Amino acid sequence: MTTAAVKTPLGVIASGGDLPKAIAESARDGGRAVFVIALTGSAEEWVKDFPHEWCGLGEVGKLLKALKGAGCEEITMAGKIARPKFSDIKLDWKGVLVAPGIIAAARKGDDGLLRAVVETVEREGFRAIGAQDAAPGLLVQEGPLGRLKPDAEDEVDIATAFKIVRTLGELDVGQAAVVSEGLPLAVEAAEGTDAMIARIGTLPKHFRGQADKRRGVLVKAPKPIQDRKTDLPVIGIATVRNAAAVGLAGIAVEAGGALILGQKAVAEEADKLGLFVIGVKP
C-alpha cells in the first residue's frame, strides 16, 4: 500500500465469517481508520463497532457512494458469500449496468465472481488489496507455530496433500485436502473446510488417527488460478479443534499464502491438543 493510502480509511467489504472482523481489527490496531461495507445477508453484527454501511449485493451504486463518502482509496474484500439466485437480487442503477458481466463471471466459478467484483470497484478509482496487505499480521510465516513439528511420515503426507490441493485448485474446486499415510481421506469442495474435516470422523477407524495415536494432515493452500486480492485460505482455533477431534496429527498451510486468525491462541490450542501447525514454503 502507498504512504498516501495509509492516511485514508481502509474500506472493508465484509461478508460472513471471522475473517472480515479480524482484518478490520488488525488494521485499526495498526493505527489505520476503517470503514466497513456490510453485505446484507452475509455480514454480522460486529460491524457496529466500526463506521459502516449496509448494502445488498445488487446495490453497487450505494456501495461505491459510501466508500467515496468515507474517503477510502484502498479496499479489501473478505468473508464467505452465499451465492444467491441472481433473480432475487435487487439492483440499483449501477447494479443494472454491471450485473451482466458479474453474472457471466459467476458462471465460471467463485474466483471468477470475486475477480469481477474487484474489477468493478477498481474501475471506479479504488485500489483493491489483499488481506495479506490490509492486515499483514494475519499472514502465515514459514515454520511451526507451536512446540510440535511434523515427523518424516507427516512430511510425506504434507507433500502429497499439497499436490492434491494444487491440482484441484486448477479446476476451482477447493483449497484443502487431508492425507494419512499416503491415502487421501478428503478434499474440500463447496461444503467448506469444517464440513470436510467432519466427514473424516465418519470413516472407519483403520483409515484415520485417534487421540492416542494421531496420524494424517490437513493442508490448505491457495488455488493456482485465484486472485490473492480476494481469497486466501484461513484457519483458526476452530480448525485446530476440528482436526484434533478426528485424530489428525497436524495442519500445514502455505507460508505467505494463508491467514491464521489469532496466531498465538491457535499455537496454544494446538500445543494443548497435541497437534502441529506449520507454515510450509511451496
PyMOL commands that set and color helices and strands:
alter all, ss='L'
color gray80, all
select helices_A, chain A and resi 3-6+19-29+45-49+60-69+86-88+93-106+110-123+131-134+136-138+152-169+193-200+205-207+237-245+263-273
alter helices_A, ss='H'
color red, helices_A
select strands_A, chain A and resi 10-14+34-39+52-55+74-78+127-128+143-144+176-180+183-187+217-220+234-235+250-254+259-260+276-280
alter strands_A, ss='S'
color yellow, strands_A
deselect
rebuild
show_as cartoon
